[in-house]
C-alpha cells in the first residue's frame, strides 16, 4: 500500500487534467490511495476534486493555514502504507508511474527517498530562447535527461515527483512550514529543505528514471518577467535552505552579508554592460544571476527580522 499526497491552492485550471491522468494509473502491488489537501482555495478546486470521487481512491482534506508545507503536514496524518508519493496539482503522471515507484522502493531497501523523472508539458510552444537560455531545473522543476537510474544527491529530489518511506515521517520528520509556496512572495524549495535535511541525517536517495510525470507549463510561465522573478524565489530558497548556514560569522547589514551586497553591486554593473553590448542572451543570463543574488539578500533580511521578533 502507498499513498499519493498532493497539496493544492486554487488549482482549478490544471486539476481536471491532473486528476484525469491519475484516474488512468495502473495500480501498484498492494494498492494505493490519493490524499488531496486543499490549502484554502477560493475557486472551484473543492468541487473539481469531489467530481473525481467515484474514479479515484480519494480523500479530500482542508488546511486553512497558508503554505504548501502546512498542507502537506496536514496530509501526513491520514496517509496509509509504507510509501508516500508526492506530486503537484499541475502534473500528469504516466500510467505506470506508481508501478515504477513501487518497484524502486521494493528493490532498494537501503534507500528511503526516491526521485522520478519530470518532463515539460507545454500549454504554449516555448520560444527558442527559453530552450536555449533558461535553467530548466530551478525554473520549471525539470530533471536532467542525462540522469541515469541510481543513487542521487537529495538536492535533486524534486517535489513534483518524489517518494519517501512512511517510516521517515513516523520518526517525527515534517516539512518546514516556513518555506515554500504561499500567497505572495516566498522562498522556493519546500520539499528540498526536507530532502537536504534527511540527506544530512544519512538517509539516501535513489533516482527512479522510469517513474515519469509531465509538468504542465502554463502560458504565463513562459514570459520573460515571470521566469526572471523565479530567480528571486530560487535565491530566497537557496539562502534559507543552505547558504545562511555558511554566513553565521560574516559581517552583516540588516541581516544581509556584506559580501552579498558587494556581489549585487557587481552583478548590477554586469547587467548594464551586457545591455550596452546589445546581447539579449547575455542580458538574460546576467539578470538571472542578479535576481538570484537579490533573492538571497531578501531572504537574509527576512530571517533577520524573524530573529528580532
matplotlib code that plots the C-alpha trace (Angstrom):
import matplotlib.pyplot as plt

x = [0.0, 1.2, -0.3, -0.1, -0.2, -1.0, -1.4, -3.4, -4.5, -6.7, -5.8, -8.9, -7.0, -4.8, -6.6, -9.1, -6.2, -4.1, -6.8, -7.9, -4.3, -4.4, -7.6, -5.6, -2.9, -2.1, -2.5, 0.8, 1.2, -0.6, -2.9, -2.9, -4.9, -4.8, -5.0, -5.5, -5.2, -7.0, -4.9, -7.6, -8.7, -11.1, -12.0, -13.8, -11.0, -13.1, -15.9, -13.4, -11.8, -15.2, -16.2, -13.4, -14.5, -16.0, -13.0, -10.1, -9.4, -9.7, -9.6, -10.2, -8.8, -8.8, -5.9, -6.6, -3.1, -1.3, 1.6, 2.1, 4.2, 1.4, -0.9, 1.5, 1.9, -1.8, -2.0, 0.7, -1.8, -4.0, -1.5, -1.6, 1.0, 4.8, 5.5, 4.3, 4.5, 4.4, 3.5, 1.7, -1.7, -0.2, 1.4, 0.3, 1.7, 2.4, 0.1, 2.9, 4.1, 3.2, 4.2, 7.7, 7.9, 6.8, 9.4, 12.2, 11.2, 10.9, 14.2, 16.4, 15.7, 18.7, 17.2, 14.3, 13.9, 13.1, 13.1, 11.3, 11.7, 9.9, 9.4, 7.6, 4.0, 3.9, 0.5, 2.1, 5.0, 8.2, 10.1, 13.7, 15.2, 13.5, 15.0, 18.4, 18.8, 16.6, 17.7, 15.0, 15.6, 15.3, 12.6, 10.3, 11.4, 12.6, 15.0, 18.1, 17.5, 21.1, 20.4, 20.5, 18.9, 20.8, 21.8, 21.2, 22.0, 19.0, 19.0, 17.8, 14.7, 12.0, 8.6, 7.0, 7.8, 9.2, 8.6, 9.6, 9.2, 6.4, 8.8, 10.7, 7.7, 6.8, 10.2, 9.0, 10.3, 8.0, 8.0, 9.2, 6.1, 8.3, 9.4, 7.7, 4.7, 2.2, 0.3, 2.7, 6.5, 8.1, 11.3, 11.3, 12.4, 9.7, 10.5, 14.2, 14.6, 13.3, 15.3, 18.6, 17.9, 17.2, 20.4, 22.4, 20.9, 22.3, 19.1, 19.9, 18.1, 17.6, 16.6, 13.9, 14.2, 11.1, 8.7, 7.7, 5.4, 4.7, 4.8, 2.2, 3.9, 1.2, 1.4, 2.2, 5.1, 6.9, 7.0, 10.4, 9.3, 7.8, 11.0, 13.2, 11.1, 11.7, 15.3, 14.4, 12.3, 15.0, 17.6, 15.4, 15.0, 18.7, 19.6, 17.2, 17.9, 21.7, 23.6, 22.6, 24.5, 27.7, 27.2, 26.8, 30.0, 30.1, 29.6, 26.0, 23.9, 20.3, 21.0, 22.5, 26.1, 28.5, 29.9, 26.4, 25.9, 29.2, 28.2, 24.8, 26.6, 29.0, 26.3, 24.2, 27.0, 27.3, 23.7, 24.3, 27.4, 25.5, 22.8, 25.3, 26.8, 23.3, 23.5, 20.0, 21.2, 23.9, 21.5, 19.1, 22.0, 23.2, 19.7, 19.0, 22.2, 21.4, 17.9, 19.2, 21.5, 18.8, 16.6, 19.3, 19.6, 15.8, 15.7, 18.7, 16.8, 13.5, 15.4, 17.0, 13.5, 12.3, 15.1, 14.2, 10.6]
y = [0.0, 3.5, 7.0, 9.8, 13.2, 16.4, 19.9, 22.4, 26.0, 27.5, 24.6, 24.7, 25.3, 22.2, 19.9, 18.4, 17.2, 16.1, 14.0, 12.6, 11.4, 9.9, 8.0, 6.2, 5.0, 1.3, 0.3, -0.8, -4.0, -3.6, -0.8, 2.9, 5.9, 9.6, 12.4, 15.9, 18.8, 22.0, 24.9, 27.5, 27.5, 30.3, 28.8, 25.6, 23.3, 21.5, 20.8, 19.5, 17.1, 15.8, 15.2, 12.5, 10.8, 7.8, 7.4, 7.6, 6.2, 9.8, 11.6, 15.3, 17.4, 21.1, 23.1, 26.8, 27.8, 29.3, 27.5, 24.3, 22.7, 23.3, 21.5, 18.6, 18.2, 18.0, 15.2, 13.2, 12.5, 10.5, 8.5, 4.7, 2.2, 2.2, 4.7, 8.3, 9.6, 13.3, 15.4, 18.6, 19.7, 20.6, 17.3, 14.5, 11.1, 8.4, 5.3, 3.2, 5.9, 4.2, 0.8, 2.2, 4.0, 0.8, -1.2, 1.2, 1.2, -2.6, -3.1, -0.7, -1.3, 0.8, 3.9, 5.9, 8.8, 8.3, 10.8, 10.4, 12.0, 15.3, 16.4, 19.5, 19.6, 23.0, 24.7, 27.0, 26.0, 27.5, 30.1, 29.1, 31.4, 29.5, 26.2, 27.8, 30.3, 29.1, 26.8, 24.2, 22.8, 25.9, 27.5, 24.6, 21.7, 19.6, 16.8, 16.4, 13.9, 12.7, 11.4, 7.7, 5.2, 5.0, 7.0, 10.7, 13.8, 14.6, 18.2, 16.8, 15.1, 17.4, 17.7, 17.5, 13.7, 12.1, 9.4, 9.0, 5.9, 6.4, 5.4, 8.6, 10.6, 8.2, 9.0, 12.6, 14.4, 17.0, 19.7, 23.2, 25.4, 28.5, 27.8, 27.1, 28.3, 30.6, 33.7, 36.5, 36.2, 33.2, 31.1, 28.2, 24.8, 23.5, 19.8, 20.4, 21.7, 18.4, 16.2, 18.0, 17.7, 14.0, 13.6, 15.2, 12.7, 9.9, 9.0, 8.0, 9.0, 6.9, 8.2, 6.1, 7.2, 5.3, 6.9, 9.8, 12.8, 15.7, 19.1, 21.5, 24.8, 27.4, 30.2, 33.0, 30.9, 31.3, 35.1, 36.6, 38.6, 35.5, 33.5, 36.2, 36.5, 32.8, 33.7, 35.8, 33.0, 30.4, 32.6, 33.1, 29.4, 28.6, 31.1, 29.8, 26.1, 26.1, 29.4, 31.0, 28.3, 29.4, 33.1, 32.8, 34.7, 37.2, 40.9, 41.8, 44.9, 44.4, 40.7, 40.8, 39.6, 42.3, 40.1, 39.7, 43.5, 43.8, 40.9, 42.5, 45.8, 44.0, 41.9, 45.0, 46.6, 43.3, 43.7, 47.3, 46.3, 43.4, 45.8, 48.2, 45.4, 44.5, 40.8, 39.6, 36.2, 37.7, 40.3, 37.5, 35.5, 38.4, 39.4, 35.9, 35.9, 39.3, 38.2, 35.0, 37.1, 39.6, 36.8, 35.7, 39.3, 39.5, 36.2, 37.2, 40.3, 38.4, 36.0, 38.9, 40.3, 36.9, 36.6, 40.1, 39.2]
z = [0.0, -0.8, -0.6, -3.2, -1.4, -3.2, -1.8, -3.9, -3.8, -6.5, -8.8, -10.9, -14.2, -14.0, -11.6, -14.1, -16.3, -13.4, -11.8, -15.2, -15.6, -12.1, -12.9, -15.7, -13.4, -13.2, -9.6, -7.9, -5.9, -2.6, -3.8, -3.3, -2.1, -3.0, -0.5, -1.7, 0.8, -0.2, 1.1, 1.3, -2.3, -3.4, -6.8, -7.8, -6.5, -4.0, -6.4, -9.0, -6.5, -5.4, -9.0, -9.2, -6.0, -7.9, -10.2, -7.6, -4.1, -3.0, 0.4, 0.5, 3.3, 4.0, 5.6, 6.2, 7.4, 4.4, 2.8, 0.8, 3.5, 6.1, 3.8, 3.3, 7.0, 7.4, 4.8, 6.6, 9.4, 7.1, 5.0, 4.8, 3.7, 3.7, 1.0, 0.4, -3.2, -3.6, -6.7, -7.6, -8.9, -12.3, -13.1, -15.4, -14.3, -16.9, -16.4, -14.9, -12.6, -9.3, -10.5, -11.2, -7.8, -6.1, -7.9, -6.9, -3.2, -3.1, -5.0, -3.0, 0.7, 1.8, 0.2, 1.8, -0.7, -4.4, -7.2, -10.5, -13.9, -14.7, -18.3, -19.6, -20.8, -22.6, -22.9, -25.4, -27.5, -26.0, -27.9, -28.9, -26.3, -23.5, -24.5, -25.0, -22.1, -19.2, -16.4, -16.6, -13.1, -11.0, -13.2, -14.2, -11.8, -14.8, -14.2, -16.4, -19.1, -18.6, -15.1, -15.0, -12.7, -9.4, -6.3, -6.5, -4.4, -2.2, -3.6, -6.9, -5.4, -6.6, -5.0, -8.4, -8.5, -5.4, -2.7, 0.9, 3.1, 5.7, 8.5, 8.0, 9.0, 11.7, 13.2, 13.6, 10.4, 9.0, 6.2, 7.3, 7.2, 7.0, 3.4, 0.1, -1.9, -0.2, -1.1, -2.4, -2.4, -0.8, -0.6, -3.1, -2.1, 0.2, -0.4, -1.0, 2.5, 3.8, 1.4, 2.2, 5.9, 5.5, 3.5, 6.2, 8.6, 6.4, 4.5, 0.9, -2.3, -5.4, -8.9, -10.5, -14.1, -15.4, -12.9, -15.1, -14.8, -17.2, -15.5, -17.0, -18.0, -18.4, -21.0, -18.5, -17.1, -20.4, -20.2, -19.5, -16.5, -14.8, -15.4, -14.1, -10.9, -10.4, -10.0, -6.9, -5.4, -6.1, -4.5, -1.4, -1.1, -1.5, 1.1, 3.7, 3.0, 2.9, 2.3, 5.6, 7.4, 5.8, 6.8, 10.6, 11.4, 8.4, 8.9, 8.0, 7.3, 8.3, 8.2, 4.7, 4.5, 3.3, 0.6, -0.9, -1.1, -2.9, -5.3, -6.0, -7.0, -9.2, -10.9, -11.4, -13.4, -15.4, -16.4, -17.6, -19.5, -21.2, -22.2, -23.7, -25.8, -27.1, -26.5, -25.4, -24.3, -22.1, -20.7, -19.6, -18.1, -16.1, -14.9, -13.8, -11.7, -10.3, -9.3, -7.8, -5.5, -4.9, -3.6, -1.2, 0.1, 0.5, 2.5, 4.6, 5.6, 6.2, 8.5, 10.3, 11.1, 12.2, 14.7, 16.1, 16.7]

ax = plt.figure().add_subplot(projection="3d")
ax.plot(x, y, z, "-o")
ax.set_aspect("equal")
plt.show()
